[in-house]
């Protein structure tokens, strides 16, 4: 009888567990995953300055299944807007689970940038553009 009671109790506990929906949002399915910055570009009028980034010092970002952009430490990066444009279509991430702003952001002085554009130029290549004319070229982490 004791075994039956434990079994019923365990069944009840597991039935109360809520399974997290990790199906990617259709709008971001092609960019879900980890991305590494390999190059920075800055546009000054008609000229573009390109700066390659060594792998040892590059940033890694993760785009989660719900469209939330996280840094390599699993936090929301400092100074990014709450929505972005993906291949020309506006997208507002809706966090499926809680996210935290990177603690280092309390020391950051951000100029508000109302938009960020993500453009997927190839299956494993992504361009992140901010309103300042600054571009980050990212490649998919394998």
Buried (B, 14 or more C-beta within 10 A) or exposed (E): EEEEEEEEEEEEEEEEEEEEEEEBBEBBEBBBBBBBBBBBBEEEEEEEEEEEBEEEEBEBBBBBBBBBBBBEEEBBBBBBBEEBBBBEEEBEBEEBEEBEEBEEBEEEEEEEEEEBBBBBEEEEBBBBBBEEEEBBBBBBEE
